[in-house]
Every structure is written in structure tokens, then in C-alpha cells.
Amino acid sequence: MKINRFEDIIAWQKAKVLTLRLYFLFKDNRDFSFRDQISRASASVMNNIAEGFERDSDKEFKHFLFIAKG
């Protein structure tokens, strides 16, 4: 099965749900640096999956998936 859009990748979909939940859960958190850090980290997972998908090679895609996993 060929995936045509990064939005079809299950890991990206789960990262999106996680990001939205974290934004909702921490919206009233007064520890602004923690809230910002966890929000950026969760969004970074989505961004790395999307960026890796748009690269020209499977090797680069795997590299970005490795970064997203971290």
C-alpha cells in the first residue's frame, strides 16, 4: 500500500491528536516555559514526519522518523 500524503500516516495522525490534547491540557498552565517546551516538542513530531515524507529518499525519511521518535 502506497501512502500518498503524510496526513495518511498513522503516526502523524496520533501525533496530531497528542498535540491537540497537550495544547488543551496545558492552556491554563502558568509554567510558561514548560508549557512552551512540551507544545513545541509534540508539534515537532508531526513536523518531522511531514518533512521526512516530502524528502526524495527512503533513507532521509527514515532519518526524520528517527528524529521524530526521539
C-alpha positions as CSV (number, residue, x, y, z in Angstrom):
1,M,0.0,0.0,0.0
2,K,1.5,3.3,-1.1
3,I,0.9,6.4,1.1
4,N,0.3,9.5,-1.0
5,R,0.0,12.1,1.8
6,F,1.8,12.4,5.1
7,E,-1.6,13.0,6.7
8,D,-2.4,9.3,6.0
9,I,0.5,8.1,8.2
10,I,-1.0,6.8,11.4
11,A,2.0,8.0,13.5
12,W,1.4,11.6,12.1
13,Q,-2.4,11.3,13.0
14,K,-1.6,10.1,16.5
15,A,1.0,12.9,16.9
16,K,-1.7,15.4,15.9
17,V,-4.2,14.1,18.4
18,L,-1.5,14.2,21.1
19,T,-0.5,17.8,20.2
20,L,-4.1,19.0,20.3
21,R,-4.7,17.3,23.7
22,L,-1.5,18.8,25.1
23,Y,-2.4,22.3,23.9
24,F,-5.8,21.8,25.6
25,L,-4.5,20.4,28.8
26,F,-1.8,23.0,29.3
27,K,-3.6,26.1,28.1
28,D,-4.1,27.4,31.6
29,N,-0.7,26.2,33.0
30,R,1.2,29.1,34.5
31,D,4.6,27.4,34.0
32,F,5.0,29.1,30.6
33,S,8.4,27.6,29.8
34,F,7.3,24.1,30.4
35,R,4.0,24.6,28.5
36,D,6.0,26.0,25.6
37,Q,8.6,23.2,25.6
38,I,6.0,20.4,25.7
39,S,3.9,22.1,23.0
40,R,6.9,22.6,20.7
41,A,8.1,19.0,21.3
42,S,4.8,17.5,20.4
43,A,4.4,19.7,17.3
44,S,8.0,18.7,16.3
45,V,7.0,15.1,16.0
46,M,4.3,16.0,13.4
47,N,6.7,18.3,11.6
48,N,9.5,15.7,11.3
49,I,7.2,13.1,9.9
50,A,5.8,15.5,7.4
51,E,9.2,16.9,6.4
52,G,10.7,13.4,6.1
53,F,7.8,12.2,3.9
54,E,8.4,15.1,1.5
55,R,12.1,14.2,1.0
56,D,13.3,12.4,-2.1
57,S,14.6,9.2,-0.5
58,D,13.6,6.5,1.9
59,K,16.9,6.9,3.7
60,E,16.1,10.6,4.5
61,F,12.5,9.7,5.5
62,K,13.9,7.0,7.9
63,H,16.2,9.7,9.4
64,F,13.4,12.1,10.0
65,L,11.3,9.3,11.6
66,F,14.2,8.5,13.9
67,I,14.3,12.2,14.9
68,A,10.5,12.2,15.5
69,K,10.8,9.1,17.7
70,G,13.4,10.9,19.8
